[in-house]
Amino acid sequence: MRCEAEIPNPKLQIPGKFKIPILKGDGAPFSPFGIYLGFGFWDLGFPLYRNRGRFAGGMSFPGRVSLPLIIYSVTITIQADIEAEWVEWMKKVHIPDVLRTGCFSECRIHKVLGTESDEPAYVMQYHCRSVEEYHRYRDNFAPALQKDHTERFAGKFRGARQLLEEVARIPPASAL
């Protein structure tokens, strides 16, 4: 069943009301965007989808919309003598170039701690909205960007890539 509702939106601090189509199936109203609209109030912090009557995907923090997250994770092990140059180039050139493709919303850089190797390793986690966005990056932008990296640091690094899907986000007990 489909109906339309006007819902005040105080959390986003945008004046007025929005008309949002609501889909009703098993008695729990959801917007077409997957946002749960139950219990008679509007809160973007509720779970985004249901699975067999139970909420999946964990809870998000109040006032924030959490979407299913795809993470393109790149692990690079580099020679110690070029570490500072490589990190600076990644932060100022490569990662901004990747983000300018519009396929990713952010990138987090992590240094791997406690390895037995003398070579430093870093993990870059690029966040995107869907597997299709990742495929758009992979097919249209990755070859040229990876070629730039390979030419600049040829023979001085090893890399591995993984595609991850977030299945749950569990808030701290104090947020429940």
C-alpha positions in Angstrom: 0.0 0.0 0.0 1.3 3.5 -0.8 0.3 6.8 0.8 1.8 10.2 1.3 2.6 11.9 4.6 3.9 15.3 5.6 6.6 14.8 8.2 8.1 17.7 10.2 11.9 17.6 10.0 13.3 19.3 13.1 16.5 17.2 13.2 17.8 18.6 9.9 16.7 22.1 10.9 15.2 22.8 7.5 12.0 24.9 7.7 8.7 23.4 6.5 7.5 19.9 6.0 8.5 17.3 3.4 6.1 15.0 1.6 7.5 11.6 1.7 5.8 8.6 0.1 5.4 5.8 2.7 5.2 2.2 1.8 3.2 -0.1 4.2 3.4 -3.8 4.0 3.7 -5.8 7.2 2.3 -3.0 9.4 5.7 -1.2 9.6 5.9 2.0 7.5 9.0 2.6 5.5 10.0 5.3 3.1 11.1 4.3 -0.4 14.6 5.2 0.8 14.5 2.4 3.4 14.1 4.7 6.4 11.9 3.2 9.1 9.1 5.6 10.1 7.5 3.7 12.9 6.3 4.6 16.4 4.7 7.8 15.3 7.8 10.0 15.1 10.4 10.8 12.6 14.0 10.0 13.5 16.7 9.5 10.9 18.6 7.4 13.4 16.5 4.3 13.1 17.5 1.1 11.3 17.3 1.3 7.5 15.8 -2.1 6.6 14.1 -5.1 8.1 14.8 -8.7 7.7 12.1 -11.2 8.8 10.6 -8.8 11.3 14.0 -8.1 13.0 16.1 -5.1 12.2 19.2 -5.7 10.3 22.3 -3.5 10.0 22.4 -2.5 13.7 21.4 0.9 15.0 22.7 4.2 13.8 23.3 7.2 16.0 20.4 9.7 16.4 20.0 12.2 13.7 22.3 10.4 11.3 21.3 8.4 8.2 23.4 5.3 7.9 23.3 3.6 4.5 24.8 0.2 3.6 28.5 0.9 3.2 30.9 -0.5 0.7 34.6 -0.2 1.5 37.3 -0.5 -1.1 40.3 -1.4 1.1 43.8 -1.1 -0.4 46.8 -2.4 1.6 50.2 -1.1 0.6 53.5 -2.3 2.0 56.3 0.1 1.1 60.1 0.3 1.5 61.0 2.2 4.6 63.3 4.6 2.8 60.4 6.1 0.8 57.7 6.0 3.5 57.6 9.8 4.2 57.5 10.7 0.5 54.9 8.0 -0.3 52.6 9.1 2.6 52.8 12.8 1.6 52.1 11.9 -2.1 49.1 9.7 -1.1 47.6 12.5 1.1 48.2 15.4 -1.3 47.9 13.8 -4.7 46.6 10.3 -5.1 43.8 10.1 -2.6 42.4 13.5 -3.6 42.5 12.4 -7.2 40.6 9.2 -6.3 38.0 11.2 -4.3 37.5 13.7 -7.2 36.1 10.8 -9.3 32.9 11.1 -7.2 32.8 7.4 -6.6 33.8 7.6 -2.9 32.6 9.8 -0.1 35.8 9.6 2.0 39.1 7.8 2.5 40.6 6.8 5.8 44.3 6.0 6.0 45.6 3.6 8.6 49.1 2.5 9.5 49.4 -1.2 10.3 50.9 -1.6 13.7 52.8 -4.6 15.2 54.0 -6.3 12.1 57.1 -8.5 12.1 58.3 -6.9 8.9 60.7 -3.9 8.8 58.6 -2.5 5.9 55.7 -0.2 6.9 52.2 -1.0 5.7 49.2 1.2 5.3 45.5 0.5 4.7 43.4 3.0 2.7 39.7 2.5 3.2 37.6 4.3 0.5 33.9 4.5 1.4 31.3 4.3 -1.3 27.5 4.0 -1.5 27.2 0.9 -3.6 29.0 -1.8 -5.4 27.9 -0.1 -8.7 29.8 3.0 -7.6 32.9 0.9 -7.0 32.5 -0.7 -10.4 32.3 2.7 -12.0 35.6 3.6 -10.3 37.2 0.3 -11.2 36.1 0.4 -14.9 36.6 4.2 -15.6 39.2 5.6 -13.3 41.3 2.9 -11.5 43.6 1.9 -14.4 45.0 5.4 -14.9 45.3 6.2 -11.2 46.9 2.9 -10.4 49.3 3.4 -13.3 50.4 6.8 -11.9 51.1 5.1 -8.5 53.0 2.2 -10.1 55.2 4.4 -12.3 56.1 6.7 -9.4 56.9 3.9 -6.9 57.8 1.0 -9.2 59.5 -1.9 -7.4 59.2 -0.2 -4.0 55.8 -1.4 -2.9 53.4 -4.4 -2.7 49.7 -4.0 -2.8 46.5 -6.0 -2.1 42.9 -4.9 -2.6 39.6 -6.1 -1.0 36.0 -5.0 -1.4 34.1 -5.1 1.9 30.4 -4.7 2.7 29.4 -3.4 6.1 26.8 -5.8 7.6 26.3 -4.2 11.0 27.2 -1.1 13.0 26.9 -1.6 16.7 26.8 1.6 18.8 28.3 1.7 22.3 26.1 0.6 25.1 25.7 4.2 26.2 24.0 5.1 22.9 21.3 2.5 23.2 
